[in-house]
Each structure stands twice: as C-alpha cells, then as structure tokens.
Amino acid sequence: MSEVKRAHNFNAGPAVLPLEVLQQAQAEMLDFNGTGMSIMEISHRSKDFEAVIQTAETNLRDLLNIPTNYKILFLQGGATLQFAMLPMNLRASGSADYVVTGVWGQSALKEAQKLGAARAAANTEKDGFTSLPTTLDADPNAAYLHFTSNETIHGVEFTSEPEAPSGVPLVCDASSDFISRPIDVSKYGLIYAGAQKNAGPSGVTIVIVREDLLERTPANLPIMLDYRKLAENQSLYNTPPSYSIYIVGLVFQWAKKLGGLAEIHKRNQEKAALVYKTIDESGGFYRGHAQTNARSLMNIPFRLPTEELETDFAKEATKQRLIGLKGHRSVGGIRASVYNALPLESAKALRDFMQEFQRTHG
Ligand SMILES: *Cc1c(COP(=O)(O)O)cnc(C)c1O
C-alpha cells in the first residue's frame, strides 16, 4: 500500500476517526467475514450483521460499564431528532427542565418548547456561554433535567453532573464528549449522542436509556419516534444505518484495545493541556473562550488579537495540513477539536504551529 499522508484533523464533526479503524474497514470492504460482500450489501437480518450490532452493544456496555437495566439504541436523525424524541417519550403532560450552557442546550430547550412545557433551570447566556452554572433553579416535579455535557461550539464542559432533584431523571446530550472519559451511567436516566463527533461517522445516534423510563412512552407515537418500540426491536424495527453502526462498533473495539476510558481520558487531558498551555503562555496573544474551570477537553475555541490574524491563522494552518481550525460561524475565531481519535502528534503539531505563528505575527 502506498504511503498515505493523513491530515492533522481538527474538524468539529464529522471528525477524525482512528487510523486503525479506517484501515480495518478498508481491509473488510470487499469481503466482510468471508461473505464476498461488504457489510453495506447484506441484510440487516443476517447473522453477520446481527453479530456486528450485538458486538457493538457489548463493547459499549463494557466501555461505559452500563448497568443491565439500561437499553442501548442505535437510531437515525442525529442528536437533533433526540431534542424532540426525548420530550415526546419522557415528558407526558408535565414540564421538563434544561440547563443551558451553550447553543446546543438552547436548541434542545427550544425544540422541547414546541411540543409542550419546558423551562431553563439555568442559562449562562448572559456571560456569553463561557461558564458553568453554580446553582440551579430546578423544578422538583420536572419530567427530567437535561444538560449538555460538552458544548461543542463554546467549548464548555461539565466535569461532574449537575444535581437533579430527587426522583427527577438526569438526561444528557453527550454528543461531543461521548466515550471521552469514564462516567457513572447509573446517575443518568438517559444519555444520547450523535456519533459523528467522537464515536464514529454521521448517520447513527446512540441512546442509552434506563428501562423503567420506557414505560412513559405514550401509546400513539409514530414507531420511528417511539423509544419503547425501538428498544423492543433491538434497534431493528426497520433498516438501521448498518455501515455507521459497523464503524462505531470498530471505534468501541479500538477504545477497549487502547485500555478503555480511563486511558482515553488520560490521553485527552494530555492533548488538551498542550493547547491550553500554549494559550496561557502566549501573554494574551491567544485568548480562550471558556473560563478556566469550564474548559472542554474536546473543543478549544480561542481568539487572536484581530479577525485578520484569525483568518491568516486558519489559512496558514491549512497549508501545513492542520485542518478544520476555523471557529463556528456563530462565534468566530478559531476552534481546535481534539477528540479521542486525534493523535498526540497532531496536538503537538498545533502547539508548534501556534508558537511559530505568534513568533512571526505577534
Ligand atoms: C453536533 C451536536 C448536535 C447536533 O447533532 P446532529 O447529529 O447534527 O443533529 C447536538 N448536540 C451537540 C452537543 C452537538 O455537538
């Protein structure tokens, strides 16, 4: 095989995948498991695909240490569909609470409000989504308390779960820090994540839900919006996104082989620290968006002294194959996404580039 020159990929999503995973997918592309067909070309009811989805589930259970009274669903529609499915299934006629620490949490709240009662138990918009809330105004009768563990655009990440009132299930949009560190799943009622940030390709959304909550699903929901029906059918009520499920399965396997989430968390801390240290030691040339105690290990948005410098920064970085550093259009600036699959060498390349850019432009 000819030498492939991979980019330093700082894309926010879809994002970098582990090289080993891509190589395995490549090797199995034409002939999956001796079938003489790719996994995309065989029935989702076949033994081969059944093994793929079951192994993916087993490996995810191992990685996150998911208790047996939780179901795992592989769905379509992205995290955005979960913004609506969640209240449709779990809210009944009650009200739901949202901890809003960025644009994604705000979108989830807005979507829930289209369909019924939902309120913000906290909202950090007044400080530009740079912080974590210190207190919650939580409704003790809420159907659930929703938070976004990592705000992908603002680079604000919870280091521990917000405390829900007793009896109120905690729900988390973990799209951009899923399987990035160990968490205690038993604290949650439901966790969902679009795969394309940290766990795989686009096209599949993972939902982990405590079984007793499935009893809340109303009887008249369309099947594709019905957690209970989808769970009863092991995510195979209709044709699932089989190739995406295959790739997330390979990513789970890769994560286990690396040593699991404690090891992955350590690596993520090391990579993020390289970038934050460069920001902190730049004498104000680089300015991080998030307050220090709210800093994300996954997405690092920062500013330069002028917008012209930011444009130059992204342009020159691209020339050196550091890709995807332009910030989200809503906040501008630069954003480095340093997900699980980003190699340490890429984080080092970014640090070196930042130091050199400051030396030549500072
Ligand atoms: C990207 C993202 C979403 C939206 O995901 P889609 O799969 O594109 O619908 C929602 N929440 C968070 C935290 C995200 O990062």
PDBQT file of the ligand as one rigid body, heavy atoms in Angstrom, charges set to zero:
ROOT
HETATM    1  C1  LIG A 401     -23.377  18.424  16.835  1.00  0.00    +0.000 C 
HETATM    2  C2  LIG A 401     -24.206  18.447  18.057  1.00  0.00    +0.000 A 
HETATM    3  C3  LIG A 401     -25.596  18.295  17.992  1.00  0.00    +0.000 A 
HETATM    4  C4  LIG A 401     -26.347  18.130  16.687  1.00  0.00    +0.000 C 
HETATM    5  O1  LIG A 401     -26.034  16.879  16.180  1.00  0.00    +0.000 OA
HETATM    6  P1  LIG A 401     -26.697  16.325  14.823  1.00  0.00    +0.000 P 
HETATM    7  O2  LIG A 401     -26.302  14.891  14.881  1.00  0.00    +0.000 OA
HETATM    8  O3  LIG A 401     -26.087  17.069  13.695  1.00  0.00    +0.000 OA
HETATM    9  O4  LIG A 401     -28.162  16.500  14.902  1.00  0.00    +0.000 OA
HETATM   10  C5  LIG A 401     -26.306  18.306  19.181  1.00  0.00    +0.000 A 
HETATM   11  N1  LIG A 401     -25.681  18.455  20.368  1.00  0.00    +0.000 NA
HETATM   12  C6  LIG A 401     -24.334  18.605  20.456  1.00  0.00    +0.000 A 
HETATM   13  C7  LIG A 401     -23.702  18.766  21.796  1.00  0.00    +0.000 C 
HETATM   14  C8  LIG A 401     -23.565  18.604  19.298  1.00  0.00    +0.000 A 
HETATM   15  O5  LIG A 401     -22.238  18.743  19.390  1.00  0.00    +0.000 OA
ENDROOT
TORSDOF 0
